[in-house]
Amino acid sequence: MILTHRVVTEVSRELDRQFAGLLSTTVITGCVASAIRDLRGSISGEALPEMAARLARVRLAALVDERAARASS
């Protein structure tokens, strides 16, 4: 549990810088937590932070694209 909290915090900070002004910290943190839940048990604990960051980044980019498409419609 402590490891999960630490990973969520670290990955969320990294992605918050990337998506600043596009998505809220709450959305980013929720996406990171979801990515960790989805990956847990299917990859090694050592790979979890990097893979969670990658998965969350892809999901957040898709969300930004989706919102931009809706806004331009």
C-alpha positions as CSV (number, residue, x, y, z in Angstrom):
1,M,0.0,0.0,0.0
2,I,2.8,2.4,0.9
3,L,4.6,1.5,-2.4
4,T,1.4,2.1,-4.3
5,H,0.9,5.6,-2.7
6,R,4.5,6.5,-3.4
7,V,4.3,5.4,-7.1
8,V,1.0,7.2,-7.6
9,T,2.5,10.4,-6.1
10,E,5.7,10.2,-8.1
11,V,4.1,9.3,-11.4
12,S,1.3,11.9,-10.9
13,R,3.9,14.7,-10.3
14,E,5.7,13.8,-13.5
15,L,2.5,13.7,-15.6
16,D,1.1,16.8,-13.9
17,R,4.0,18.8,-15.4
18,Q,3.3,17.3,-18.9
19,F,-0.4,17.9,-18.8
20,A,-0.4,21.2,-16.8
21,G,-3.2,23.4,-18.1
22,L,-4.9,20.6,-20.0
23,L,-6.1,18.3,-17.2
24,S,-6.6,18.7,-13.4
25,T,-4.3,17.1,-10.9
26,T,-7.3,15.1,-9.7
27,V,-7.9,13.6,-13.2
28,I,-4.2,12.8,-13.6
29,T,-3.9,11.2,-10.2
30,G,-7.0,9.1,-10.8
31,C,-5.7,7.9,-14.1
32,V,-2.4,6.9,-12.6
33,A,-4.1,5.0,-9.8
34,S,-6.3,3.3,-12.4
35,A,-3.2,2.3,-14.4
36,I,-1.5,0.9,-11.4
37,R,-4.6,-1.2,-10.5
38,D,-4.8,-2.5,-14.1
39,L,-1.1,-3.5,-14.2
40,R,-0.7,-4.9,-10.7
41,G,0.0,-8.6,-10.8
42,S,0.7,-8.7,-14.5
43,I,4.2,-7.1,-14.4
44,S,7.0,-7.1,-11.8
45,G,6.9,-4.6,-9.0
46,E,10.1,-3.1,-10.2
47,A,8.6,-2.3,-13.6
48,L,5.3,-1.0,-12.2
49,P,6.3,2.7,-11.9
50,E,7.6,3.0,-15.5
51,M,4.7,1.0,-17.0
52,A,2.1,2.8,-15.0
53,A,3.5,6.1,-16.2
54,R,3.5,5.0,-19.8
55,L,-0.1,3.6,-19.6
56,A,-1.4,6.7,-17.8
57,R,0.4,9.0,-20.3
58,V,-1.3,7.2,-23.2
59,R,-4.7,7.4,-21.5
60,L,-4.3,11.1,-20.6
61,A,-3.2,12.0,-24.1
62,A,-6.3,10.2,-25.5
63,L,-8.5,12.2,-23.0
64,V,-7.0,15.5,-24.1
65,D,-7.5,14.5,-27.8
66,E,-11.1,13.5,-27.0
67,R,-11.8,16.8,-25.2
68,A,-10.3,18.8,-28.1
69,A,-12.3,17.0,-30.7
70,R,-15.5,17.6,-28.7
71,A,-14.6,21.3,-28.3
72,S,-14.1,21.7,-32.0
73,S,-17.4,20.0,-33.0
